[in-house]
Amino acid sequence: MVSAGLSPAPVMSERAHTCLRPGPGTIVNGVRIDPVDRDRFTKTVESFLSCGLSHVVHLLPADPIVRGMDDRAYRDMLNEGELNVPDGKSVVWALRLKGVTAERLAGSDAMELLARHGERDGLRHYLFGGASPVVTALQARLELRYPRIALVGAESPPFRTLEERELAEAAERIRAESTQLLWLGLGTPKQDLVAAAFRRLHAAPVILCIGAAFDFLAGTKKRAPAWMQRAGLEWLHRLGSEPARLGRRYLVGNPRFVWGVARELVARTDD
């Protein structure tokens, strides 16, 4: 069911021998999750920057994992990511139920973490995604908050499916700026398809899929209060903000995610 005119990127086995990996990961509803803390996340990204090739980092809440339950090609694409970080309390709880210590790293927090880190090391960032006003606002806010950040490019691609020619041209622009961290804010599953294409095209050493984080950091959408984030209720805040768009994702998808995890736990007990 993977579409958008793109085929999944092939697995490149040499990555396992040349890049730091956080371990074998833990399977949640068929998708590998890498439960890294913030320090380990930063060190892994540093390794990706220095070891060659392009690497995809997925920040995964429940929704893309649920999509992968119905679409094997999409699930395989997620599992080809070099780093799959839990972005969602439900994913963290699933890992803990499996006996794995885990913490959430939201896409917004990952961008701010690497923006701070990049000020020191001069990392070169490129923004790709969102409506034009969102990208403009995000760029302005990042430059205000992190005065020494190296934002070398920002563009808002069309909302339609991108053609191979357009992706190749975009990758050339991104490479021309010596981009190191390429941030995609295109939403699921489009950003994952685009990330796979950009990896084949070696657009940047690290390609990070962070979805709605563009809107949150730009200030065009409000994140849930901190207490709701801690309690695992951020989904409820988002549902209340965009019920028509997100109703099915949360009211149908979340129970399916929980049911799938329960089945995995029962199957493990039976073994």
Buried (B, 14 or more C-beta within 10 A) or exposed (E): EBEBEBEBBEEBEEBEEEBBBBEEBBEBBBBBBBBBEBEBBBBBBBBBBEBEBBBBBBBBBBBBBBBBBEBEEBBBBBBBBBBBBBBBBBBBBBBEEBEBEBBBBBBBBBBBBBBBBBBEEEBBBBBBBBBEEBBBBBBEEBBEEBEEBBBBBBBBBEEEEBEEEEBBEBBEBBBEBEBBBBBBBBBBBBBBBBBBBBBBBEBBBBBBBBBBBBBBBBEBBEBBEEEBBEEBBBBEBBBEEEEEEBEEBBEEBBEBBBEBBEEBEEEEEEE
